[in-house]
Amino acid sequence: MPQAQTMTEDDISAIAEKAHVYMTAGNMEECALILKQLPLAPYLAEFAKNRLGPEFLIKGGFNLSEAEAEFGLDWLSK
């Protein structure tokens, strides 16, 4: 199930800093995992749903809180 949460600017900055540390160290896999904690913009989530399917988003562990706020909690199943 997607992660539903809201984030402050400080939360987003902390995640971005962690991702930068992993990227600088060459650990792109960990960097990608950390970045998935950031809310995916609703238009990108909708695009991914239509192009790649809802399972991609669900299995991918993306933070879909902004898409859920905009489209409703059941938007992946519509």
N, C-alpha and C positions, 0 to 999 in steps of 0.2 A: 504494500500500500504506500502511496506517496507520502512524503513528509509534509505535514501542514504546520506552519509556524510563521510568526511574524518576527522580523528582525529590526533592530535599531541600526543606526549608522555605525555605531561602535562595533556591533556584532559583525556587520559586513566588512568593516575595516580589519577586524581581527582575522576573519577567514581569508581575506585577500592577502594579508601579511603572511599567514601560514602557507598559503598556496605559493606565494613568491619564494619563500624559503625552500620549499620542496622543488620548485622549478629551477631555482638557481643551483641546487644540489644535483640536478639531473634526474630527479625522481618524478617523472611525469605521471606515472600511475597514481601515486599518492596525491599529487597536485590535482589531478582530475577528480579524485574522490572528494577532496576538500571543496573544490569549486561546485560540486553538485549540491552542497549545502546552501548555496546562494539561491534565492528564489528565481526560477526561470520566468522570464517575461511572458505574459499571457499570449502575445502574438507568436512567440517562438514555440510555446507549448502547444498551441493550436496547430501550428505548421507541422510540428513533429508528430502530433496525433494523426493528422490527415495523411502525411507522407509515410510515416514509419509504423503507425498503429499505436493504440493505447498501451499495449504490452511493452513496447520499447520504453515508454516513460515510467511505467510501473516497475518493471524489472531493473531499469536504470537507476532507480533511487533518487530521482530528481526532486527538488523542493518545488512543489506545484502550488504552494500556498497562494500566490498572486493569481494564478489561473483559476483556482477554486473560488477565490473571492470575486473574481470578475464573471466567471461562467457558471458558478454553482458547484456544489460538492459532487454532483453526479455527472459532470460534463464529460468525463472520460467514457462513460457508458452510453452516451447519446449518439 
